[in-house]
Amino acid sequence: MRLDETDQRLIELLRGDSRLPAATLARILNVSRGTVQNRIERLVRDRVIQGFTLRLSAEAEANIVRAMTAVEIRAGDARAVVATLKRIPAAVAIHSTNGRWDLVIEISTTDLASLDRIISHIREIPGVTHSETSILLNEL
């Protein structure tokens, strides 16, 4: 799908604050409120926008354990592995990458015991040959 300048600016504004009212977005973009609503609906329908999230303050995230797990996959098993990973709610992002690791998974959970269970589950997925996890300590 081709995104025009208005689509790109709309996405940029929503990345900054996905709760901006359509009327405010319309005023900033110099288009009608209906145009903004139609564009957002189209971007969601076409899966350009795949969801809306929230960011928590550092205090609110104090009880959240975040980690990055790098995964090596046996040749030919990537699709099945990714499909299984997508069913893990704590896997908040899955990225393909280059180099030694095939995937990097961002994990967000409530405690270390839960993180340990998730890592163990990932390691048991057929096709996963190696993994390495780093716990994220502090956002700088």
Secondary structure, 3 states (H helix, E strand, C coil): CCCCHHHHHHHHHHHHCCCCCHHHHHHHHCCCHHHHHHHHHHHHHCCCCCCCCCCCCCCHHHHCEEEEEEEEECCCCHHHHHHHHCCCCCEEEEEECCCCCCEEEEEEECCHHHHHHHHHHHHHCCCEEEEEEEEECCCC
